[in-house]
Amino acid sequence: MNNIVKRTTLIVRDMDIALRWYREVLGLSIYYDKNFTLAGDALAAGKTGDITRLVILKCEHPEIGMIGLLQWLDPPLPAPATVPTGVTYGNPVFIVSTDDAAEAHRRAVALGTRVHAAPHESSVTGADGSTMHFLGTSLFDPDGYFYEFNQLLRVE
């Protein structure tokens, strides 16, 4: 069996706020933007007849690394009372390779993003045994999804 994970779709409270964050902080561009009515048989959320808006954003690659943003328009999907401030079971951790972690952090802060870790250097042992040194920052998007930005500085 040959499988490729092409996209992760995230449920968002406010599409305009989410789009601004993903375009300005991650530098993504819009690939697809449509409203549609749920059929009720594929997605384990909402119900048949719900009207949603799906925006698919793309990175550098034309197919992989895409992120979908999904908002319920009618009726609105009730949101949790608080936005997550930590990572636990059921919460994804997104790892972003970047060429400028400090700039990603600056842009995120300008949008009022909750920062978990300001830019800092760290190192890890790679699968081949080499040591990779990174400049990284960790942030939560407006809906509480966690992102770790890593800028490779050098490999030893």
ABEGO torsion letter per residue (X at the ends): XBBBBABBBBBBABAAAAAAAAAAAAGBBBABBBBBBBAGAABABEBBGBBBBBBBBBBABAABGBBBBBBBAOBBBBBBABBBABBBBGBBBBBBBBABAAAAAAAAAAAGBBBABBBBBBBBBBAAGBBBBBBBBBBBBAAGBBBBBBBBABBX
